[in-house]
Amino acid sequence: MILQFSIFSYILMAVFYLLAAGVLGILWRMLRPVPGRKYMMAPIILIVIALPWADELWIAYHFNQACDDAGIHVKRQVVVDGFYDATKNDNTKDEFVVIEDRFVNRMKESGFQFKERRTLYNKVRHLEVQNGKMAQTILDKPTARYHYIKTADHSPIGFRIIKHESIILDREINEILGRDTSYSRYPSWINIWHAFLNGHGMTICNSPLHAPVEKRIGQIDAYVLKPKHKSK
């Protein structure tokens, strides 16, 4: 379990304890006439001591547990002509668009005969290489058997922890062939400075925290979907 404490955290913690000690001292004097004030103050003091640590311990523990499930998980690979990429829109309307030569060449080099993607109006743009040129068709729904889908996108799974996940789904038999899962955690309140220094302040795990970091070859589609026409 990795705790996100630094010198800034300890400085903030020291200031908190100093202020808390002053408040507790005033409260102690106020309760002087009350019998059993020691027993009344004991739980308050314990809560004050634990307060700077509590949420960081909770977040770090559950983040570590979640990260055990992180990484690329491949059930089986398939050789395909093409697939449907549902992870993002192509940022265009339903009308036909001009396909630049560089995209045609990229498609040829990929080895896929076709690819499909959502348009802004939830139609499907089917792009296919025919006689060295790119042909496009606007469809109401995808024709590809294999779908590249984002199943979790900044989805909260617990206090200050979110999940990201993409899968390759065989629509014909409704089987998940592979998934890419990662998790992110936000800093605890004692580490709020981290958010200002690091922009969003998130820490991301793409694999278990105790495992060596593996070099990736791409997204989950590159691990599962093998192009039928890839040149050797």
Number of C-alpha atoms within 10 A of each C-alpha: 13 13 14 16 15 12 8 14 19 14 12 17 18 13 12 16 16 12 12 15 14 11 11 16 11 11 13 16 11 11 14 11 9 11 9 10 15 12 9 13 14 10 11 12 14 10 11 15 15 12 16 21 16 14 17 21 17 15 23 21 14 17 28 18 14 23 21 17 17 21 21 21 16 16 12 11 15 13 12 19 19 24 25 24 22 18 16 13 17 16 11 13 15 18 10 12 10 8 13 9 11 9 11 18 14 11 18 20 12 16 18 22 20 23 20 25 26 26 20 14 11 14 17 24 27 22 20 22 17 11 7 10 13 21 15 19 13 18 17 10 15 21 15 19 16 25 24 23 19 17 15 15 13 13 14 15 13 14 14 19 22 21 22 19 20 22 25 27 19 18 12 9 8 10 12 16 21 23 26 23 23 25 28 21 22 22 23 25 16 23 21 15 15 21 15 10 9 10 8 11 17 16 14 18 21 19 21 19 18 11 8 8 12 10 6 11 8 8 14 24 22 12 21 21 23 18 19 15 16 13 9 4
